[in-house]
Amino acid sequence: MLRRTILFHAFLAALAVQAVAAENTVPLPQPKPDGGAHADKPIDTPLPQPATTAPLPSADAINPERFGAKPSDPAYGAFQRGLYKTAYNLALVRARNGDPAAQTLAAEILSRGLGVPLNAAEAAKWYALAAEQGIPESQFQYALMLLDGRYVKKDEKEAYALMQSAAEAGNRLAQFNFAQLLVKQDPGDAGLAKAASYYERAAATGLADAQYAMAQIYANGAGGKPRDDVQARGLLAQAARQNYDTAQIDLAAWMIEGRGGPRDLKSGFGWMKQAAEGGNVAAQNRLAKLYMEGIGTDPDLILAGAWYIVARRAGLIDPRMDDFLQGLDDDQTKQILQKANRLP
């Protein structure tokens, strides 16, 4: 199924413009590696990944209101129980009769290949019909297809209109991605100001991507918002608790620095460790340094070396940490390699 692919470069450019205008803006920690050439250096993509890179929700977690249906709907009931083929057959009859909820459900099943062969082009047809009848989920999904252009003719103007309609109707992913479109159209602070209300509404629903985006806005005093490190740190914490690794890295750094709240070395270490254990390469390298320097934890040269080895194997090279490894004896090096092989 086509999933949300709007990128963040325009948002980055807007924050960069704002940073030039604001003399007191402090750059955020940059958690992602730059492709393996260097470690912990500032990079060009500090913003979150698209809103729907997270795994799809299980069928039984999906609210029928997404499809414009009532909980008693038999097609949705079959869908919720995992009877996808039955759900599709039930939905298809009504979809052909113009029922927009059934059209949306049929499209969802086709786009995910649930019990039937995956058929994104056929899904696009049903999404388009339901979108015409004002179903926000279909408007959002069809807008993404129009932006992508693989299964329908690319039409950015129509995609913009549908995305806005879904956003205004309260679809939080549409709110987030419509904000992205606004920033792409106008990469300056004016674009961020237009987008901020949509990011904010999506963040209020608990969407981690939007929470992180708003944290960026408050941290930089962008988009018509005053710089507010306390607010930014709170939003980072909300996103971090949802296992958003970039937010976990930033929150860890802020806690260690004492930015936006009290200094808390132990908690900062904990968040960095969680991001590292989740596979974030930059966090693995930073965790290695925390172990090396004994920040938030007891110094542990073996774990420091092991976490750096894990990050290095993923392509991150940090000259400082390379020098650290060179200064260890053979026995320590052997222990580090053994420990690294057992780390996530």
C-alpha positions as CSV (number, residue, x, y, z in Angstrom):
1,M,0.0,0.0,0.0
2,L,1.2,3.5,-0.8
3,R,2.2,5.2,2.4
4,R,3.0,8.8,3.3
5,T,6.1,10.0,1.6
6,I,6.2,13.8,2.0
7,L,9.7,14.8,3.0
8,F,11.0,17.4,5.4
9,H,13.6,19.4,3.4
10,A,11.3,22.4,3.0
11,F,10.7,22.4,6.8
12,L,14.4,22.3,7.3
13,A,15.0,25.2,4.9
14,A,12.3,27.2,6.8
15,L,14.0,26.6,10.1
16,A,17.3,27.6,8.6
17,V,15.8,30.9,7.4
18,Q,14.4,31.5,10.8
19,A,17.8,30.7,12.4
20,V,19.5,33.4,10.4
21,A,16.9,35.9,11.5
22,A,17.1,35.0,15.2
23,E,20.4,35.8,16.7
24,N,19.8,33.9,19.9
25,T,18.6,30.6,18.3
26,V,20.5,27.6,19.7
27,P,20.8,24.7,17.2
28,L,19.2,21.5,18.2
29,P,21.3,18.4,18.7
30,Q,21.5,16.5,15.4
31,P,20.9,12.8,16.1
32,K,21.2,11.2,12.7
33,P,24.5,10.1,11.2
34,D,25.5,11.7,7.9
35,G,25.9,8.5,6.0
36,G,29.0,7.2,7.8
37,A,31.6,9.7,7.0
38,H,31.8,11.5,10.4
39,A,30.2,11.3,13.8
40,D,27.8,13.6,15.6
41,K,28.4,16.5,13.1
42,P,25.5,18.8,12.3
43,I,23.5,17.4,9.4
44,D,20.8,18.7,7.1
45,T,17.9,16.5,8.2
46,P,17.1,17.0,11.9
47,L,13.4,16.8,11.5
48,P,11.3,13.6,12.0
49,Q,10.7,11.0,9.3
50,P,7.3,11.0,7.6
51,A,4.3,10.5,9.7
52,T,3.5,7.0,8.8
53,T,6.8,5.1,8.7
54,A,5.6,3.4,11.9
55,P,4.1,-0.1,11.4
56,L,0.5,-0.2,10.3
57,P,-2.0,-0.7,13.1
58,S,-3.4,-4.1,13.5
59,A,-6.9,-4.6,12.0
60,D,-8.5,-4.9,15.4
61,A,-7.1,-1.6,16.5
62,I,-8.6,0.4,13.6
63,N,-11.6,2.6,14.4
64,P,-14.5,2.2,11.9
65,E,-14.9,6.0,12.0
66,R,-11.9,6.0,9.7
67,F,-14.1,4.6,7.0
68,G,-17.1,6.6,7.9
69,A,-18.8,3.5,9.2
70,K,-20.7,2.7,12.4
71,P,-19.3,0.0,14.7
72,S,-22.3,-2.2,13.8
73,D,-21.3,-2.3,10.2
74,P,-21.0,-6.1,9.2
75,A,-18.2,-5.5,6.7
76,Y,-16.2,-3.6,9.3
77,G,-17.1,-6.3,11.9
78,A,-15.6,-9.0,9.6
79,F,-12.6,-6.8,9.0
80,Q,-12.0,-6.3,12.7
81,R,-12.2,-10.1,13.3
82,G,-9.6,-10.7,10.6
83,L,-12.1,-12.1,8.1
84,Y,-10.7,-9.9,5.3
85,K,-12.0,-11.8,2.3
86,T,-15.5,-11.8,3.8
87,A,-15.1,-8.1,4.7
88,Y,-14.0,-7.3,1.2
89,N,-16.9,-9.2,-0.4
90,L,-19.4,-7.5,1.9
91,A,-17.9,-4.1,1.3
92,L,-17.6,-4.5,-2.4
93,V,-21.4,-5.0,-2.9
94,R,-22.1,-1.8,-1.1
95,A,-19.2,0.1,-2.6
96,R,-20.6,-0.6,-6.1
97,N,-23.8,1.0,-4.9
98,G,-22.0,4.2,-3.9
99,D,-21.6,3.6,-0.2
100,P,-18.5,5.8,0.7
101,A,-17.7,3.9,3.9
102,A,-17.7,0.6,2.0
103,Q,-15.6,2.1,-0.8
104,T,-13.0,3.2,1.8
105,L,-12.9,-0.2,3.5
106,A,-12.6,-2.0,0.1
107,A,-9.7,0.4,-0.8
108,E,-8.0,-0.2,2.5
109,I,-8.2,-4.0,2.1
110,L,-6.9,-3.8,-1.5
111,S,-4.1,-1.4,-0.7
112,R,-2.8,-3.7,2.1
113,G,-3.4,-7.0,0.3
114,L,-5.5,-8.3,3.2
115,G,-7.1,-11.6,2.2
116,V,-7.1,-10.5,-1.4
117,P,-4.2,-9.8,-3.8
118,L,-2.7,-6.3,-3.3
119,N,-4.0,-4.0,-5.9
120,A,-3.1,-0.4,-5.4
121,A,-4.5,0.8,-8.7
122,E,-8.0,-0.7,-7.8
123,A,-7.6,0.8,-4.3
124,A,-7.0,4.2,-5.8
125,K,-10.3,3.9,-7.7
126,W,-12.3,3.3,-4.5
127,Y,-10.4,5.9,-2.5
128,A,-11.2,8.5,-5.3
129,L,-14.9,7.7,-5.2
130,A,-15.1,7.9,-1.4
131,A,-13.0,11.1,-1.4
132,E,-15.5,12.7,-3.7
133,Q,-18.1,12.0,-1.0
134,G,-16.0,13.6,1.8
135,I,-14.6,10.7,3.7
136,P,-11.4,12.2,5.3
137,E,-9.4,8.9,5.3
138,S,-10.0,8.4,1.6
139,Q,-9.2,12.1,0.9
140,F,-5.9,11.6,2.7
141,Q,-5.0,8.3,1.0
142,Y,-6.0,9.5,-2.4
143,A,-4.1,12.8,-1.9
144,L,-1.0,10.7,-1.2
145,M,-1.5,8.7,-4.4
146,L,-1.9,11.9,-6.4
147,L,1.3,13.2,-5.0
148,D,3.1,10.0,-5.8
149,G,1.8,9.5,-9.3
150,R,2.4,5.7,-9.6
151,Y,-1.2,4.5,-9.6
152,V,-3.0,7.6,-10.7
153,K,-2.0,10.6,-12.8
154,K,0.1,12.9,-10.6
155,D,-1.9,16.0,-9.6
156,E,-0.3,18.2,-6.9
157,K,-3.1,20.8,-7.0
158,E,-5.8,18.2,-6.4
159,A,-3.7,16.5,-3.8
160,Y,-3.3,19.8,-1.9
161,A,-7.0,20.4,-1.9
162,L,-7.9,16.9,-0.7
163,M,-5.2,16.9,2.0
164,Q,-6.4,20.3,3.3
165,S,-10.0,19.0,3.4
166,A,-9.0,15.9,5.3
167,A,-6.9,18.0,7.7
168,E,-9.8,20.4,8.4
169,A,-12.0,17.3,9.1
170,G,-9.6,16.3,11.8
171,N,-7.5,13.6,10.2
172,R,-4.3,13.9,12.2
173,L,-2.0,12.4,9.5
174,A,-3.5,14.8,7.0
175,Q,-2.9,17.7,9.4
176,F,0.7,16.7,9.7
177,N,1.3,16.2,6.0
178,F,-0.7,19.2,4.9
179,A,1.7,21.2,7.2
180,Q,4.5,19.6,5.3
181,L,3.0,20.7,2.0
182,L,2.6,24.3,3.3
183,V,6.2,24.5,4.2
184,K,7.2,23.0,0.9
185,Q,5.3,25.6,-0.9
186,D,6.7,28.4,1.2
187,P,10.0,27.4,2.8
188,G,10.4,30.6,4.7
189,D,9.1,31.5,8.2
190,A,5.8,32.6,6.7
191,G,5.2,29.0,5.5
192,L,6.1,27.7,8.9
193,A,3.6,30.1,10.5
194,K,0.8,28.7,8.2
195,A,1.9,25.2,9.0
196,A,2.3,25.5,12.7
197,S,-1.4,25.4,13.5
198,Y,-1.7,22.0,11.6
199,Y,1.4,20.6,13.3
200,E,0.0,21.8,16.6
201,R,-3.4,20.2,16.1
202,A,-1.8,16.9,15.1
203,A,0.5,17.1,18.1
204,A,-2.4,17.5,20.4
205,T,-3.8,14.2,19.2
206,G,-0.6,12.5,20.3
207,L,1.1,12.1,16.9
208,A,4.8,11.8,17.7
209,D,6.0,13.2,14.4
210,A,4.0,16.4,15.0
211,Q,5.1,16.6,18.6
212,Y,8.7,16.5,17.4
213,A,8.0,19.1,14.7
214,M,6.5,21.4,17.3
215,A,9.4,20.9,19.6
216,Q,11.7,22.0,16.7
217,I,9.5,25.1,16.2
218,Y,9.6,26.1,19.8
219,A,13.3,25.3,20.2
220,N,14.1,27.7,17.3
221,G,11.4,30.3,17.9
222,A,10.1,29.8,14.4
223,G,6.7,29.9,12.6
224,G,5.5,32.9,14.7
225,K,6.0,31.0,18.0
226,P,8.3,32.5,20.6
227,R,11.3,30.4,21.6
228,D,10.2,28.2,24.5
229,D,12.6,25.6,25.6
230,V,10.3,24.4,28.4
231,Q,7.5,23.7,25.9
232,A,9.9,22.2,23.5
233,R,11.3,19.8,26.1
234,G,7.8,18.8,27.1
235,L,7.0,17.9,23.5
236,L,10.2,16.0,23.1
237,A,9.3,14.0,26.2
238,Q,5.9,13.2,24.7
239,A,7.4,11.9,21.5
240,A,10.2,10.1,23.3
241,R,7.7,8.2,25.3
242,Q,6.2,6.9,22.1
243,N,9.6,5.4,21.2
244,Y,10.4,8.1,18.7
245,D,14.2,7.7,18.6
246,T,15.1,11.1,17.3
247,A,13.1,12.7,20.1
248,Q,14.8,10.4,22.6
249,I,18.2,11.5,21.5
250,D,17.3,15.2,21.7
251,L,15.6,14.8,25.0
252,A,18.7,13.0,26.4
253,A,21.0,15.8,25.2
254,W,18.7,18.5,26.7
255,M,18.5,16.7,30.0
256,I,22.3,16.3,30.2
257,E,22.7,20.0,29.2
258,G,19.9,21.2,31.5
259,R,18.1,22.8,28.6
260,G,14.4,23.5,29.0
261,G,14.4,22.1,32.6
262,P,16.6,20.7,35.3
263,R,19.7,18.9,34.5
264,D,19.1,15.1,34.9
265,L,22.2,13.1,33.9
266,K,20.7,9.7,34.9
267,S,17.5,10.2,32.9
268,G,19.4,11.6,30.0
269,F,21.6,8.6,29.9
270,G,18.5,6.4,30.1
271,W,16.9,8.0,27.1
272,M,20.1,7.8,25.1
273,K,20.4,4.1,26.0
274,Q,16.8,3.4,24.9
275,A,17.5,5.0,21.5
276,A,20.7,3.1,21.1
277,E,19.1,-0.2,22.0
278,G,16.4,0.6,19.5
279,G,19.1,0.7,16.7
280,N,19.7,4.4,16.3
281,V,23.3,4.6,15.2
282,A,24.0,8.1,16.3
283,A,22.6,7.2,19.8
284,Q,24.9,4.2,19.9
285,N,27.9,6.5,19.4
286,R,26.7,9.1,21.9
287,L,26.0,6.4,24.4
288,A,29.5,5.1,24.0
289,K,30.8,8.6,24.9
290,L,28.5,8.7,28.0
291,Y,30.0,5.4,29.1
292,M,33.5,6.6,28.4
293,E,33.1,9.8,30.3
294,G,30.8,8.4,33.1
295,I,28.0,10.8,32.4
296,G,24.7,9.6,34.0
297,T,26.3,6.2,34.7
298,D,29.5,4.7,36.1
299,P,32.4,4.9,33.6
300,D,32.7,1.6,31.7
301,L,35.4,1.5,29.0
302,I,34.3,-1.9,27.8
303,L,30.7,-0.9,27.2
304,A,32.0,2.4,25.7
305,G,34.1,0.6,23.2
306,A,31.4,-2.0,22.5
307,W,28.7,0.5,21.7
308,Y,31.1,2.4,19.4
309,I,32.0,-0.8,17.6
310,V,28.2,-1.4,17.0
311,A,27.9,2.1,15.6
312,R,31.0,1.7,13.5
313,R,29.8,-1.5,12.0
314,A,26.8,0.5,10.8
315,G,29.0,3.0,9.0
316,L,29.5,5.7,11.6
317,I,33.1,6.8,12.0
318,D,34.2,9.0,14.9
319,P,37.9,9.9,15.0
320,R,37.7,10.6,18.8
321,M,36.3,7.2,19.5
322,D,38.8,5.6,17.1
323,D,41.6,7.2,19.1
324,F,40.0,5.8,22.3
325,L,40.0,2.3,20.9
326,Q,43.6,2.6,19.9
327,G,44.6,3.4,23.5
328,L,43.2,0.2,24.9
329,D,45.3,-3.0,25.5
330,D,44.7,-6.3,23.8
331,D,42.7,-7.8,26.6
332,Q,40.3,-4.8,26.7
333,T,39.9,-4.9,22.9
334,K,39.0,-8.6,23.1
335,Q,36.4,-7.9,25.8
336,I,35.0,-5.1,23.7
337,L,34.6,-7.2,20.6
338,Q,32.9,-10.0,22.6
339,K,30.5,-7.5,24.3
340,A,29.8,-5.8,21.0
341,N,28.7,-9.1,19.4
342,R,26.1,-9.5,22.2
343,L,24.6,-6.0,22.0
344,P,21.4,-5.3,20.0
